[in-house]
Amino acid sequence: MRRSRKPIVIAARRSPLARAQAEMIGRALNKLHPKIEVQYKWIESEGDQAVDQSLADRGGKGLFTKDVERLVLAGEADLAIHSLKDLPAADTSGLVLAAVPKRADVRDCLITPNGAQAIGDLPQGAVIGTSSPRRASQLLKLRPDLRIGLMRGNVQTRLDKVLGAAGNSPYDATLLAMAGLIRLGLKEHLQSPIPVEQVMPSACQGALAIQCRANDHVTLTRCLPLNNAEASTAVHAERQIVSGLGGDCHSPIAVLAEQSKQPPTPAKRNADAHWFRLRVRVLSADGTQCLEVDDQVKTKDLRRLVKQTVKDLLARGAKDLLKTGCEIGPPPAAAVKPTEQAQPDSAPISGVQTTA
């Protein structure tokens, strides 16, 4: 049967990082299929427009993906490229993950203008800018004295808010994903990666999603060679954890599944079988309560471990920690620039505010 020469149309957000990621996949597809043209459709999502609001106030990170997904569902594009951590845990009806390429660095990176190399180096009461309850709760678990202020925007915007304010920034630091900095070529900001033992990543951090229509067998076949088995296995397990706990993109849940090495066994059969390590943290918004799981199994048993982990965490009260929504407020009044006047209701805060 003659292969289709139909162009591959990729849809993605127009932010610099989203464009870089989509073009990276486009180049890979062009290398696989050199006689097929790759085209792009760029859009500005609702999430990109709400830069001064918490994602929880606007419906979560699905705001970054649903407008791109609409183009694929409508047949105006063949593929959607997302940061996989931005996709809600539940699959969109009619769409599937066609491939998950090799995963990039899963760690967060500390960004600060004062040369601090680690969270422990930050000054007492430092203000950390973030919109992520996962990051906020883990930071407060490590350092209850830290104060959290809402920071949104693309990577460069957040860098500018911390580093480019000529000493007048209300923020002392922020956390950015290593993967995004690497994909944007911003290697000068990679000096202070945070160990995952301190701040674990969100589900699927560092991974990309190549998404297409479930019935588009031509596109599925074209993308399949880009799938990385290790990354795909890991992110599907992580998504199942978040979904099983009833969490979402603005829940303080951190999860990481990664292939691990085990010493060879005397058994001839499956002596070199792959193993996966699964780590999960479910936290209260203020970081004072934390449920953790850290276990390892052979790859074939990972699905069973995921189900058991969800059951275990629910039995230990994970639902109670996740019942209360997490709202990160503006930078504390004590950190407002001298030229600005704080509003009467913006008293200094420690940690994050919670709302039912």
N, C-alpha and C positions, 0 to 999 in steps of 0.2 A: 504494500500500500504506500502511495506517495506521501511523504511527510509534508505537513503544512508549512507554508512560507509566510504565514500571517505574522505581522509585527507583534512584538511583545510590548504591551502598554503597561507601564508601572505607575501606580498612584501613590503619592506620599505627601506629607505636610511640606510646606515650603521653608520651614526653619532650617538654619544651616546644618544642624546635626541630622535632621531627617533627610535632607537632600544628599548629604555625604553618604549616608547609609544606603539610600535608594540607588545612588550612582555606583556604589561599591557592588551591589547585587547586579545592577545592570551590566557592569563590566564582566562580572563572572558569567552571566548568561550569554553575553556576546562572545566570550571565549569558548563556551560550550557549543554555541550555535552561531558561528561567524557569518552565515548567510542570511540570518534573520535580523531585521532592524529592531532596535530597542528604543522605545519612545517613553516620554514622561508626562504626567499630569500632576501639577503642583497645586495644593489648596491650603488655605488657612483654616485650621479647625477652630471649633468653638473654644476649646481649651487654650489655644494660642491667643485668643482675643481677651480672655478673662485673666489678664496677667496680675491684677491686684487683688484677686480673691482666692480664698482657699478652694482647692479642688473639691473638698467635701461639700462646700456650699453650692457647687454647681453640678454635682452628680458624679464626681470621681474622675479617674483618669480615662474612662470611656469617652470623655469629651475630646481626647486627642485622636481617637481612632474611628469613631462612628461615621464622621463625614467622609473619610477616606474609604471606609468599607462600603458606603453607599455607591460610590463610583464603580466599584467592582460588582456589586449586586445588580446595578443597572446596566452592566455590560459596557460601560464607558472605559473601563480599564480591565486588564487581565489579572494583574497582581496588585496587592497592597503590601508595602513594606513598613513595618512598625518596629520600634523597640518593644520586645516581647513583654517586658514588665508593664507596658502601658495597656496591654490587652486585658480586659476583664477575664476572670478565671473561667467563666462560662463561654463556650464558643458561640459566635453569632450564627443564627440559623441560615443555612445556605452557603456558609463559608467554611473552609478547612485550612489547617496549617499544611501547606504544600511541602515546606521544608524548614528546618532550623539549621542554619550554617554553624560552623565551629564557633564556640563561645569565646568572647573576649574576657579580659580581666573583670572579675566580679566585685572587686573591692571598691569602697568609697575612698575619696582622697580629701585630706584636710587642706582648705584654702584659707590662708590668713596673711595679712600684711606685715605682721611683726616677727616673722621667722619661726614661729612655733612649728615644731616637727611632729608633735603628737598631741593628743587630746589632753594628756597630763601637763603639757607645757602652757596651756591656755591660762590667762590670768583669772583670779578669783572673780566670779560673777560675770564672766565673758558672755556676750550676746552672740548666739549662733543663728544665722539666717537659714531657714529651711521651710518647705511646705510639707515635708514628709513626717507623719506621725511615727513611722518606723525609726527614722533617724533620731527624731526628737526624744522618743522614749528610751532608746538605747544610750544616747548621750547623757540623759538625766540619770539613768541607772549607774553610769560610770562616774558622773560628776553632778550631784544634786544641786550644786551651787550655780550651775550654768543657767542662763536665761535664753528662751527660745522666742524668736521673732519671725513672723511670716516673711518669706522671700520667694517670689515666683519669677518666671522669665526663662529665656533660653540660656544656654551655657555662658555665652559671652556677657549677657546682661547680668547674670549673677556674679561673674568674675568682676565686672565693672563696679557692682554695688559694694564689693568688699575691698577691691584693690585700687579702684580708680577714683576714689572720692577724696583724695588729697587729705586724708586724716579726718574728714568730716562724716565718715560713714557711721550709721548707727549700729553696724555689725562689726564684731571682732573676727568672725570666721564664718565659713559655710562648708558644707560637704557636697562634693560632686562625684559622679560615677567616673571611675578611671576609664571605662570603656568609651564614654563620650568624649573625654579629653583626647584619648588616643586617636579616635576616628576623625576628630577635627584637626589633628596635627598639633595640638597644644601641649607638646611634651615638656615645655618649660614649667608647667604647673603640676607635674607628676611627682615632685620630690617627697611628698608626705602621704603615702598610702596608709590606710588604717587597717590593721590586721582584722580578719573576719572574726577572730575570737573576741574583739572588742565591739565592733559594729558589723553585724551580719547583713548581707544584702537582701533586697526584696526578692520575691520569687521572680526568676527569669532575668535578673539583672545581668547585663553583658551579652544577652542573646538577642538575635533578630528573628522576627517572624516574617516568613514569606507566605502570604495568605491569598487564596484564590477561591473561585466558586467550586463547590463540591462536585458539580457535574461537568466541569471543564477538564476533560481528560487530556487534551493537548497540552494545556499549561501545566497540569500536574506532572505529566511525563517530562516536560522540559525542565522543571525545577527539581525533580527528584535527585539528580546527581549532586545538588548543592546541600543535601541533607547530611548532617553529621550525627552519627548514631549515638555517640556519647552525650552530645548536647541535647539531642531530641529526648533521649531517655530521662535526662536530668530535669529538663524544664517541664515535661509532662508530669513528673512526680511532684514538682514544686507547685504547679497549678492545681493539682488534685488536693494537696494539703490545704491551700487557701480556700478552695471551693468547699472541701469537707468541713472546715471550721466555720463556714458561713461568713468568711471575711471578704474583704474587697480591697481595692487599691488604696483606700485611705484608712486601713486598719493597721495597728502596730504589730504586724506579723513579719518576721524575718525567717527565711527558709533557704537552705542551700543543699542541693544534692550534687555530689561530685564523685567521679570514679576514684577509687583508692586502691592502693597496692597491699596485698596480703602476702605473707611468706608462703613459699611453695609447700604443698602438703605431700606426704608420702603416697597418697592415693594416685593411681595412674589416671583414673577418669576425672576430668574436670580439675586437674591439679593446678592449672593456670587460669581458672575461671575468673572473670572480672568481678570486682566488688564495688559497691556504692556505699558511700557514707552519707547519711541523712541527718542534717541538723536543723532544728526548728526552735524559734523563740516566739512566744506570745506574751506581750507585755501590757501592763496598764499604761495609760497615757502619761502618767508622771514618772514612769520607770521604777516605781517602788515595788511592783510585783512582776515576777517573770517566771513563766513556765518554760522549761527547756527539755528537748529530746536530742540525744546524740547516739546514733546507732549505725551499725554496718551490716550489710547482707550481700550475698551474691546477687548479681543483676537479675537473675530469674526470680528472685524473691522480693524485689524492690516493691512491686505492687502490693504484696501482702504487708510489707513493712509500712507503707503509706497508710493503708487502712487501719492497721494496728495503732499507728502514731496518732491519727485523727481520733480514734476511739479513746486512747489514753489521755490525750489533751482535753477532750471534752469531759471525761470523767474527773479530771483534776480541776475543772472550773474555767476552761478557756472561754466558754460562752459568756461567763460573768465579766471577764476582762474586756470582752469585745462588745458588750451591750451598750456601753456609753460611747457616743461619738466623740471624736477628738478635733477640737478647733484650735489652731495655732493663731495666737493674737499678733498684733503689730509689735514692732520693736519696743521694749520697755521705755517708759518715759525718761528714765535716768540716762538712757543712751541717745536721746534725741540730740541732734546737732545744736550747738549753742545759738545759732541764728534762727532756730525754729522754736516755736512756743508749743509746749505740750498741751493737749486738750485736757479739760478738767477730769475726764474719766480714764485717763491713760496712766494710772499709777504704776510704779514698777511691779513687775510680776516675776515669779520664778517658775520655770517649767512651762506647761501648756495649760490652756483652759479647756475644760470638758463640758459638753452639753449633752443632755439626754436625747 
